[in-house]
Structure formats: structure tokens, C-alpha cells
Amino acid sequence: MKRRRKTLRTRFIHSFDMPLIVVAAFLFLCMCVSACVTIQKRRRPDVARIKGISENFDIGTIVRTETGQVVSFEDLIADLEGVRIVYVGERHSNEAHHDVQLEILKALHEKDSTLLVGMEMFVHSDQQALDRWSAGELDEETFLREVRWEEKWKFDFALYRVILDFIREESLTVVA
């Protein structure tokens, strides 16, 4: 008789646990799907904020951060004349950021044809390949292989192509 009760209890527990497991799995799946939908629906802000400045700015606005004053692209370039080193940061995977980098590079080059360019993904051992690229001596495939782009950088070269093509077209020097 005792054996029979154990068997019945075991069956009862298993039959009771299965719906709980199914319900728990279903709830977990719902939470995951809900989180994914929430993440996908999250929009990028239409305005930007700068720490220490109370005003909001439209995306793409150029702001003099020490004063909060909005400036034109031409004023920005004029402000950069005579500056020895200019850092132009970006989010590596954001094509629009690279477009801005290119526009700044073009404008600065127009003001100073002896402009040198530094790019964070290149190291000293890449200098010969960079010099040959700037001189138009390397095709893209050879250049990427020689600087070990995929091994070292891993970001899509297409994001940087327009900048490096401009450098080659203008025979600018890239300093590793």
C-alpha cells in the first residue's frame, strides 16, 4: 500500500509541476518578447543635451561648449584655424559621424594643404602601408590586408572608406 501512495504522490507532483513549468516558461518568454519590443520602440532623442548647459539642442547643431553658443560650420572651421591638433570623435558604427569627420577634414584641408591626419586604428608598424595608400600605390584589398584591418579594427571598412579615399585623392599624410 505504501508503494502505491508513493507512486500516486509522484504522479501528482509531476502532473502538478508540468503546468507550472509551462506557465513559468510562457511568462518568461512573454517578458523577453516584451523587453525586445520595448528596446526596438525606444527612439533616439530628437534633441541633445550638453552637461552643464540647460538648453537642449537639435541633433546636428554645433555648440561652443564653454558658452553654450550655437555656431555655424564656417565659424567652427574658422575657430580651428591655427589650432595645432584637432580631435574629431565619433561612434565607430555611426555613418553620420564619419560624414561629419569627412566634412571637417575637407574644410581644414582647404585651409591648410599640409594637414596631417591621425586615425586611432593605425599603429606605427602600419606607416609604410599608409604612405603607399596616400601615394595611390595600394588598392583597397592590399591596403586592408597590410594594415590587418579585420584583425585589429573589426569595424566595417565602408564606414571609413570615404575618409581614406579623400586622403588618397588629396595625397594627405596619415600619421600612425
Secondary structure, 3 states (H helix, E strand, C coil): CHHHHHHHHHHHHHHHHHHHHHHHHHHHHHHHHHHHHHHHHCCCCCEEEECCEEEEEECCCEEECCCCEEECHHHHHHHHCCCCCCCCCCCCCCHHHHHHHHHHHHHHHHHCCCCEEECCCCCHHHHHHHHHHHCCCCCHHHHHHHCCHHHHCCCCCHHHHHHHHHHHHCCCEEEC
